[in-house]
Amino acid sequence: MLAGGTLALLSELGHSITIATMTPGDCGSREYDAQKIAKIRRREAASAAALIGATFRCVELRDLAVFDDDPSRRRVTEMLRETAPEIVLAASPSDYHCDHENASALVRDACFAAPAPNYRTGGRAPALAALPHLYFMQPAGNTDRSERRVKPDFVVDVGAAFAKKKTMLVCHESQRNWLRDHHGVDEYLDMMELWTRDCGKFAGVEFGEGFRHYRGQPYPCSPRLEELLGDRVRLCSAD
């Protein structure tokens, strides 16, 4: 929904991609029980990731139970050590969903913990050599929890990857019934396109995905994602 085009572009450039979810979507259905819908969602997510040669992983927390607590942080820290990312794209700190907001804080703090060897997780992977570059994606609909418009630091022009992004989202078929029943949204593909077009307006492109670079101490401040994407990056217009 929010970064599929950027991931597709990075994959085309030859970079290794891991797409991770905090939960398997176990509460996202009125048709199936938690175990059944979780199995469906994991399969859909893996299929979507495979379209761009990415790996899918799930932290295996549970819907509406994502918290920035020590057990959860150790799980995410272990995954970061196992995958050793140079760049991490995380959920927005302010979003309509509590799981999204807590996931944002959880990923931020796990990035901080991952290079600390004395923060043990039980896994065999060594501590990271350095903190990864951390970027926050746009919130759903480009607005925060209070429906205030959120402006990104920059926008990635994903026009060349929009068709692939849409094909990836099609894999998440079970989301449609849930969004219709719980959110009152019948066509999630149209919603994704609306959000992507709206984000593009920040930088005058047709389809855009926005990001904010987290530069808090001691996170890396160099523009690594921007460097990798080159001329696909557009600065936002002044307003």
Contacts in CASP RR format, 6 or more apart in sequence:
PFRMAT RR
TARGET T0000
AUTHOR 0000-0000-0000
METHOD contacts of the structure
MODEL  1
MLAGGTLALLSELGHSITIATMTPGDCGSREYDAQKIAKIRRREAASAAA
LIGATFRCVELRDLAVFDDDPSRRRVTEMLRETAPEIVLAASPSDYHCDH
ENASALVRDACFAAPAPNYRTGGRAPALAALPHLYFMQPAGNTDRSERRV
KPDFVVDVGAAFAKKKTMLVCHESQRNWLRDHHGVDEYLDMMELWTRDCG
KFAGVEFGEGFRHYRGQPYPCSPRLEELLGDRVRLCSAD
1 140 0 8 1.000
1 169 0 8 1.000
1 188 0 8 1.000
1 191 0 8 1.000
1 192 0 8 1.000
1 195 0 8 1.000
2 137 0 8 1.000
2 138 0 8 1.000
2 140 0 8 1.000
2 195 0 8 1.000
2 209 0 8 1.000
3 89 0 8 1.000
3 137 0 8 1.000
3 209 0 8 1.000
3 211 0 8 1.000
4 52 0 8 1.000
4 158 0 8 1.000
4 161 0 8 1.000
4 164 0 8 1.000
4 165 0 8 1.000
4 168 0 8 1.000
4 209 0 8 1.000
5 156 0 8 1.000
5 158 0 8 1.000
5 161 0 8 1.000
5 162 0 8 1.000
5 164 0 8 1.000
5 165 0 8 1.000
5 209 0 8 1.000
6 89 0 8 1.000
6 156 0 8 1.000
6 158 0 8 1.000
6 161 0 8 1.000
6 209 0 8 1.000
6 211 0 8 1.000
6 229 0 8 1.000
7 17 0 8 1.000
7 19 0 8 1.000
7 52 0 8 1.000
7 54 0 8 1.000
7 89 0 8 1.000
8 52 0 8 1.000
8 158 0 8 1.000
8 161 0 8 1.000
8 164 0 8 1.000
8 165 0 8 1.000
8 168 0 8 1.000
9 156 0 8 1.000
9 158 0 8 1.000
9 160 0 8 1.000
9 161 0 8 1.000
9 229 0 8 1.000
9 232 0 8 1.000
10 17 0 8 1.000
10 228 0 8 1.000
10 229 0 8 1.000
11 17 0 8 1.000
11 52 0 8 1.000
11 53 0 8 1.000
11 54 0 8 1.000
12 52 0 8 1.000
12 161 0 8 1.000
13 228 0 8 1.000
13 229 0 8 1.000
15 228 0 8 1.000
16 55 0 8 1.000
17 49 0 8 1.000
17 52 0 8 1.000
17 53 0 8 1.000
17 54 0 8 1.000
17 55 0 8 1.000
18 54 0 8 1.000
18 55 0 8 1.000
18 56 0 8 1.000
18 57 0 8 1.000
18 83 0 8 1.000
18 85 0 8 1.000
19 45 0 8 1.000
19 48 0 8 1.000
19 49 0 8 1.000
19 54 0 8 1.000
19 55 0 8 1.000
19 56 0 8 1.000
19 57 0 8 1.000
20 56 0 8 1.000
20 57 0 8 1.000
20 58 0 8 1.000
20 59 0 8 1.000
20 79 0 8 1.000
20 83 0 8 1.000
21 45 0 8 1.000
21 56 0 8 1.000
21 57 0 8 1.000
21 58 0 8 1.000
21 59 0 8 1.000
22 58 0 8 1.000
22 59 0 8 1.000
22 61 0 8 1.000
22 66 0 8 1.000
22 99 0 8 1.000
22 103 0 8 1.000
22 106 0 8 1.000
23 58 0 8 1.000
23 59 0 8 1.000
23 60 0 8 1.000
23 61 0 8 1.000
23 62 0 8 1.000
23 63 0 8 1.000
23 65 0 8 1.000
23 66 0 8 1.000
23 99 0 8 1.000
24 37 0 8 1.000
24 38 0 8 1.000
24 39 0 8 1.000
24 41 0 8 1.000
24 42 0 8 1.000
24 58 0 8 1.000
24 60 0 8 1.000
25 37 0 8 1.000
25 38 0 8 1.000
25 41 0 8 1.000
25 63 0 8 1.000
26 34 0 8 1.000
26 35 0 8 1.000
26 37 0 8 1.000
26 38 0 8 1.000
26 41 0 8 1.000
26 62 0 8 1.000
26 63 0 8 1.000
27 34 0 8 1.000
27 37 0 8 1.000
27 62 0 8 1.000
27 63 0 8 1.000
27 64 0 8 1.000
28 37 0 8 1.000
28 41 0 8 1.000
28 63 0 8 1.000
28 174 0 8 1.000
28 178 0 8 1.000
28 182 0 8 1.000
29 36 0 8 1.000
29 37 0 8 1.000
29 174 0 8 1.000
29 177 0 8 1.000
29 178 0 8 1.000
30 177 0 8 1.000
30 178 0 8 1.000
30 181 0 8 1.000
30 182 0 8 1.000
31 37 0 8 1.000
31 177 0 8 1.000
32 40 0 8 1.000
37 174 0 8 1.000
40 174 0 8 1.000
41 172 0 8 1.000
41 174 0 8 1.000
42 56 0 8 1.000
42 58 0 8 1.000
44 171 0 8 1.000
44 172 0 8 1.000
44 173 0 8 1.000
44 174 0 8 1.000
44 175 0 8 1.000
45 56 0 8 1.000
45 58 0 8 1.000
45 171 0 8 1.000
45 172 0 8 1.000
46 56 0 8 1.000
47 171 0 8 1.000
48 56 0 8 1.000
48 168 0 8 1.000
48 169 0 8 1.000
48 171 0 8 1.000
48 172 0 8 1.000
49 55 0 8 1.000
49 56 0 8 1.000
49 168 0 8 1.000
50 56 0 8 1.000
51 164 0 8 1.000
51 167 0 8 1.000
51 168 0 8 1.000
51 171 0 8 1.000
52 164 0 8 1.000
52 168 0 8 1.000
57 79 0 8 1.000
57 83 0 8 1.000
59 72 0 8 1.000
59 75 0 8 1.000
59 76 0 8 1.000
59 79 0 8 1.000
60 75 0 8 1.000
61 72 0 8 1.000
61 75 0 8 1.000
63 99 0 8 1.000
64 98 0 8 1.000
64 99 0 8 1.000
66 72 0 8 1.000
66 98 0 8 1.000
66 99 0 8 1.000
66 102 0 8 1.000
66 103 0 8 1.000
66 106 0 8 1.000
67 102 0 8 1.000
67 106 0 8 1.000
68 102 0 8 1.000
68 105 0 8 1.000
68 106 0 8 1.000
68 109 0 8 1.000
72 106 0 8 1.000
73 106 0 8 1.000
73 109 0 8 1.000
73 110 0 8 1.000
73 113 0 8 1.000
74 113 0 8 1.000
74 119 0 8 1.000
74 120 0 8 1.000
74 121 0 8 1.000
74 122 0 8 1.000
75 121 0 8 1.000
76 106 0 8 1.000
76 107 0 8 1.000
76 110 0 8 1.000
77 110 0 8 1.000
77 113 0 8 1.000
77 114 0 8 1.000
77 119 0 8 1.000
77 121 0 8 1.000
78 121 0 8 1.000
78 122 0 8 1.000
78 123 0 8 1.000
78 125 0 8 1.000
80 88 0 8 1.000
80 110 0 8 1.000
80 111 0 8 1.000
80 114 0 8 1.000
80 128 0 8 1.000
80 132 0 8 1.000
81 114 0 8 1.000
81 121 0 8 1.000
81 123 0 8 1.000
81 125 0 8 1.000
81 126 0 8 1.000
81 127 0 8 1.000
81 128 0 8 1.000
82 123 0 8 1.000
82 125 0 8 1.000
84 125 0 8 1.000
84 128 0 8 1.000
85 132 0 8 1.000
86 132 0 8 1.000
86 133 0 8 1.000
86 224 0 8 1.000
87 132 0 8 1.000
87 133 0 8 1.000
87 134 0 8 1.000
87 135 0 8 1.000
87 224 0 8 1.000
87 225 0 8 1.000
87 228 0 8 1.000
88 107 0 8 1.000
88 111 0 8 1.000
88 132 0 8 1.000
88 133 0 8 1.000
88 134 0 8 1.000
88 135 0 8 1.000
89 135 0 8 1.000
89 136 0 8 1.000
89 137 0 8 1.000
89 211 0 8 1.000
90 103 0 8 1.000
90 104 0 8 1.000
90 107 0 8 1.000
90 108 0 8 1.000
90 134 0 8 1.000
90 135 0 8 1.000
90 136 0 8 1.000
90 137 0 8 1.000
91 100 0 8 1.000
91 101 0 8 1.000
91 103 0 8 1.000
91 104 0 8 1.000
91 107 0 8 1.000
91 136 0 8 1.000
91 137 0 8 1.000
91 139 0 8 1.000
92 100 0 8 1.000
92 101 0 8 1.000
92 104 0 8 1.000
92 136 0 8 1.000
92 137 0 8 1.000
92 138 0 8 1.000
92 139 0 8 1.000
92 144 0 8 1.000
92 150 0 8 1.000
92 212 0 8 1.000
93 101 0 8 1.000
93 104 0 8 1.000
93 105 0 8 1.000
93 136 0 8 1.000
94 101 0 8 1.000
94 139 0 8 1.000
94 144 0 8 1.000
94 145 0 8 1.000
94 146 0 8 1.000
94 150 0 8 1.000
95 101 0 8 1.000
95 104 0 8 1.000
95 139 0 8 1.000
95 140 0 8 1.000
95 144 0 8 1.000
95 145 0 8 1.000
96 139 0 8 1.000
96 140 0 8 1.000
96 145 0 8 1.000
97 140 0 8 1.000
100 139 0 8 1.000
100 140 0 8 1.000
101 145 0 8 1.000
104 136 0 8 1.000
107 134 0 8 1.000
108 134 0 8 1.000
108 214 0 8 1.000
111 131 0 8 1.000
111 132 0 8 1.000
111 134 0 8 1.000
111 219 0 8 1.000
112 131 0 8 1.000
112 219 0 8 1.000
113 119 0 8 1.000
114 127 0 8 1.000
114 128 0 8 1.000
114 131 0 8 1.000
114 132 0 8 1.000
115 127 0 8 1.000
115 128 0 8 1.000
115 129 0 8 1.000
115 130 0 8 1.000
115 131 0 8 1.000
116 127 0 8 1.000
117 126 0 8 1.000
117 127 0 8 1.000
119 127 0 8 1.000
130 220 0 8 1.000
131 218 0 8 1.000
131 219 0 8 1.000
131 220 0 8 1.000
132 220 0 8 1.000
133 213 0 8 1.000
133 219 0 8 1.000
133 220 0 8 1.000
133 222 0 8 1.000
133 224 0 8 1.000
133 225 0 8 1.000
134 213 0 8 1.000
134 214 0 8 1.000
134 219 0 8 1.000
134 220 0 8 1.000
135 211 0 8 1.000
135 212 0 8 1.000
135 213 0 8 1.000
135 214 0 8 1.000
135 225 0 8 1.000
136 211 0 8 1.000
136 212 0 8 1.000
136 214 0 8 1.000
137 209 0 8 1.000
137 210 0 8 1.000
137 211 0 8 1.000
138 150 0 8 1.000
138 152 0 8 1.000
138 195 0 8 1.000
138 199 0 8 1.000
138 209 0 8 1.000
138 210 0 8 1.000
138 211 0 8 1.000
139 145 0 8 1.000
139 150 0 8 1.000
140 195 0 8 1.000
141 194 0 8 1.000
141 195 0 8 1.000
141 198 0 8 1.000
142 149 0 8 1.000
142 150 0 8 1.000
142 195 0 8 1.000
142 198 0 8 1.000
142 199 0 8 1.000
143 149 0 8 1.000
143 150 0 8 1.000
144 150 0 8 1.000
151 202 0 8 1.000
151 236 0 8 1.000
152 199 0 8 1.000
152 202 0 8 1.000
152 210 0 8 1.000
152 211 0 8 1.000
152 212 0 8 1.000
152 236 0 8 1.000
153 210 0 8 1.000
153 211 0 8 1.000
153 212 0 8 1.000
153 213 0 8 1.000
153 236 0 8 1.000
154 203 0 8 1.000
154 210 0 8 1.000
154 211 0 8 1.000
154 226 0 8 1.000
154 233 0 8 1.000
154 234 0 8 1.000
154 235 0 8 1.000
154 236 0 8 1.000
155 199 0 8 1.000
155 200 0 8 1.000
155 202 0 8 1.000
155 203 0 8 1.000
155 204 0 8 1.000
155 205 0 8 1.000
155 208 0 8 1.000
155 209 0 8 1.000
155 210 0 8 1.000
155 211 0 8 1.000
155 233 0 8 1.000
155 234 0 8 1.000
155 235 0 8 1.000
155 236 0 8 1.000
156 208 0 8 1.000
156 209 0 8 1.000
156 210 0 8 1.000
156 211 0 8 1.000
156 229 0 8 1.000
156 232 0 8 1.000
156 233 0 8 1.000
156 234 0 8 1.000
157 200 0 8 1.000
157 203 0 8 1.000
157 205 0 8 1.000
157 207 0 8 1.000
157 208 0 8 1.000
157 232 0 8 1.000
157 233 0 8 1.000
157 234 0 8 1.000
158 165 0 8 1.000
158 196 0 8 1.000
158 207 0 8 1.000
158 208 0 8 1.000
158 209 0 8 1.000
158 232 0 8 1.000
159 205 0 8 1.000
159 206 0 8 1.000
159 207 0 8 1.000
159 208 0 8 1.000
160 232 0 8 1.000
162 196 0 8 1.000
162 207 0 8 1.000
165 192 0 8 1.000
165 196 0 8 1.000
166 189 0 8 1.000
166 192 0 8 1.000
166 193 0 8 1.000
169 188 0 8 1.000
169 189 0 8 1.000
169 192 0 8 1.000
170 189 0 8 1.000
172 188 0 8 1.000
175 188 0 8 1.000
176 186 0 8 1.000
176 187 0 8 1.000
176 188 0 8 1.000
179 185 0 8 1.000
179 186 0 8 1.000
179 188 0 8 1.000
179 191 0 8 1.000
180 186 0 8 1.000
185 191 0 8 1.000
196 207 0 8 1.000
196 208 0 8 1.000
196 209 0 8 1.000
197 206 0 8 1.000
197 207 0 8 1.000
197 208 0 8 1.000
199 208 0 8 1.000
199 209 0 8 1.000
199 210 0 8 1.000
200 206 0 8 1.000
200 207 0 8 1.000
200 208 0 8 1.000
202 208 0 8 1.000
202 210 0 8 1.000
202 236 0 8 1.000
202 237 0 8 1.000
203 234 0 8 1.000
203 235 0 8 1.000
203 236 0 8 1.000
203 237 0 8 1.000
204 234 0 8 1.000
204 237 0 8 1.000
205 234 0 8 1.000
211 225 0 8 1.000
213 221 0 8 1.000
213 223 0 8 1.000
213 225 0 8 1.000
215 221 0 8 1.000
226 233 0 8 1.000
END
